[in-house]
Amino acid sequence: MSNEDLSKAIKSIIEKELKGISKLIPSDVLSNIEKSISPQIEDIIEQSGFVKRSKYRNLKKIIDDLEKRLSELEKTRAD
């Protein structure tokens, strides 16, 4: 399950549980709660060893660039 799917599932569960209360609470309050909880949920997910796909891609690009530079340095040293 991707990080985004997990976040959506957690959000869905929270929304379901708060559905009865949501009639009493203004929608902007629920939006603010979501904004404050989302980073904490992402931190919990990352502590479990998962990262967002975009973060993975950025790290992979950095690693690929570093490997390419190392290969080029090894070639110049060999010459």
ZIRAWO-V276252 format. One record per backbone hydrogen bond with DSSP energy under -0.5 kcal/mol. NH is the residue of the N-H (numbers start at 1). CO is the residue of the C=O. If there is no record, write none. Layout:
{{NH & CO} {NH & CO}}
This chain:
{{6 & 2} {7 & 3} {8 & 4} {9 & 5} {10 & 6} {11 & 7} {12 & 8} {13 & 9} {14 & 10} {15 & 11} {16 & 12} {17 & 13} {18 & 14} {19 & 15} {19 & 16} {22 & 18} {23 & 19} {24 & 21} {25 & 21} {29 & 26} {30 & 26} {31 & 27} {32 & 28} {33 & 29} {34 & 30} {35 & 31} {36 & 32} {37 & 33} {38 & 34} {39 & 35} {40 & 36} {41 & 37} {42 & 38} {43 & 39} {44 & 40} {45 & 41} {46 & 42} {47 & 43} {48 & 44} {49 & 46} {50 & 45} {56 & 52} {57 & 53} {58 & 54} {59 & 55} {60 & 56} {61 & 57} {62 & 58} {63 & 59} {64 & 60} {65 & 61} {66 & 62} {67 & 63} {68 & 64} {69 & 65} {70 & 66} {71 & 67} {72 & 68} {73 & 69} {74 & 70} {75 & 71} {76 & 72} {77 & 73} {78 & 74} {79 & 75}}
